Amino acid sequence: MTVFPTYSRDQLVRMAYVRLGLSEVGQPADDEDLEAIDIHVEPLMARLNAEKITYHVAADGTTITELDDPDAIPAKAFLDVAILLADAAKMDFGMAALPQDDPAKSAVRLRTVWSVGPTQEEY
């Protein structure tokens, strides 16, 4: 069985920080900025789950939610979830849009990733 990596909440928040364009080479992330992003993690995950973006139906008909632990973000979704997190936090940084990413495309990619369900190796 193949084990796929997951990413932590801290890694997710730091990637959102980068996607917001707040990271400067060689400079540590500002703790207050990270906290401002972190408060959006649970609401974002709840929204993705409520919109049924991050679930699939197993062969036996069981619904499986794959984005229920903020400390275990699946690798296949990590970057897109980070982009959506950055989008959720952008107003806190006075931004109307993300500097380099399209959150709508990330949502579509997430729907695509989960619409096909897991591969046999993921069970």
C-alpha positions as CSV (number, residue, x, y, z in Angstrom):
1,M,0.0,0.0,0.0
2,T,1.3,3.4,-1.0
3,V,1.3,6.0,1.8
4,F,0.8,9.6,0.5
5,P,2.3,12.5,2.5
6,T,0.2,15.0,4.4
7,Y,0.9,18.5,5.5
8,S,0.4,20.2,8.8
9,R,-1.7,23.2,9.7
10,D,1.5,25.2,10.2
11,Q,2.7,24.3,6.7
12,L,-0.7,25.2,5.3
13,V,-0.7,28.6,7.0
14,R,2.8,29.3,5.9
15,M,2.0,28.4,2.3
16,A,-1.0,30.7,2.4
17,Y,1.4,33.4,3.6
18,V,3.6,32.8,0.6
19,R,0.6,32.8,-1.8
20,L,-0.4,36.2,-0.3
21,G,2.9,37.5,-1.4
22,L,3.9,38.4,2.1
23,S,7.1,36.3,2.2
24,E,10.4,38.0,1.4
25,V,13.4,35.8,0.7
26,G,15.4,35.3,3.8
27,Q,12.9,36.9,6.1
28,P,11.0,35.0,8.8
29,A,7.2,35.1,8.6
30,D,5.5,37.6,10.9
31,D,3.7,35.8,13.8
32,E,0.8,38.2,13.8
33,D,0.3,37.7,10.0
34,L,0.4,33.9,10.5
35,E,-2.2,34.2,13.3
36,A,-4.4,36.4,11.0
37,I,-4.3,33.6,8.4
38,D,-4.7,30.7,10.9
39,I,-8.1,31.9,12.1
40,H,-9.5,31.2,8.7
41,V,-8.5,27.5,8.7
42,E,-11.5,25.9,10.4
43,P,-14.1,28.1,8.6
44,L,-12.5,27.2,5.2
45,M,-12.4,23.5,6.0
46,A,-16.0,23.6,7.2
47,R,-17.1,25.4,4.0
48,L,-15.2,23.0,1.7
49,N,-16.8,20.1,3.5
50,A,-20.3,21.7,3.5
51,E,-20.0,22.3,-0.2
52,K,-19.0,18.7,-0.6
53,I,-15.8,19.6,-2.4
54,T,-13.6,17.4,-0.3
55,Y,-15.4,14.1,-0.1
56,H,-16.0,11.1,-2.2
57,V,-18.3,8.1,-2.0
58,A,-16.6,4.7,-1.4
59,A,-17.5,1.6,-3.4
60,D,-19.8,0.5,-0.5
61,G,-21.7,3.8,-0.6
62,T,-20.0,5.3,2.5
63,T,-19.3,9.0,2.3
64,I,-15.7,9.7,3.2
65,T,-14.7,13.3,4.1
66,E,-11.0,13.7,3.4
67,L,-10.4,17.2,4.7
68,D,-11.4,16.9,8.4
69,D,-8.0,17.2,10.1
70,P,-6.1,20.5,9.7
71,D,-2.9,18.7,10.7
72,A,-3.3,16.2,7.9
73,I,-3.9,18.0,4.6
74,P,-3.5,15.5,1.8
75,A,-0.7,16.3,-0.6
76,K,-3.0,16.1,-3.6
77,A,-4.9,19.1,-2.2
78,F,-2.3,21.0,-0.3
79,L,-1.5,23.8,-2.7
80,D,-5.1,24.5,-3.7
81,V,-6.3,24.5,-0.1
82,A,-3.5,27.0,0.7
83,I,-4.6,29.2,-2.2
84,L,-8.2,29.1,-0.9
85,L,-6.9,29.9,2.6
86,A,-4.9,32.9,1.3
87,D,-8.1,34.0,-0.5
88,A,-10.1,33.8,2.7
89,A,-7.5,35.9,4.5
90,K,-6.7,38.4,1.8
91,M,-9.0,41.2,3.2
92,D,-7.2,41.1,6.5
93,F,-4.1,42.3,4.5
94,G,-6.0,44.9,2.5
95,M,-6.0,42.9,-0.7
96,A,-8.9,42.6,-3.1
97,A,-7.3,39.7,-5.0
98,L,-4.4,37.4,-4.7
99,P,-1.3,38.5,-6.5
100,Q,-0.7,35.3,-8.5
101,D,-3.4,32.8,-8.0
102,D,-7.0,32.2,-9.1
103,P,-9.0,30.7,-6.2
104,A,-11.8,29.7,-8.6
105,K,-9.4,27.4,-10.4
106,S,-8.2,25.9,-7.1
107,A,-11.8,25.1,-6.2
108,V,-12.3,23.4,-9.6
109,R,-9.1,21.4,-9.1
110,L,-10.2,20.3,-5.7
111,R,-13.6,19.2,-7.0
112,T,-11.8,17.2,-9.7
113,V,-9.3,15.6,-7.3
114,W,-12.1,14.3,-5.1
115,S,-14.7,13.6,-7.8
116,V,-12.7,10.6,-9.0
117,G,-12.3,9.3,-5.4
118,P,-9.2,7.7,-4.1
119,T,-7.1,5.1,-5.9
120,Q,-6.9,1.6,-4.6
121,E,-3.5,2.4,-3.1
122,E,-5.1,5.0,-0.8
123,Y,-7.2,2.4,1.0
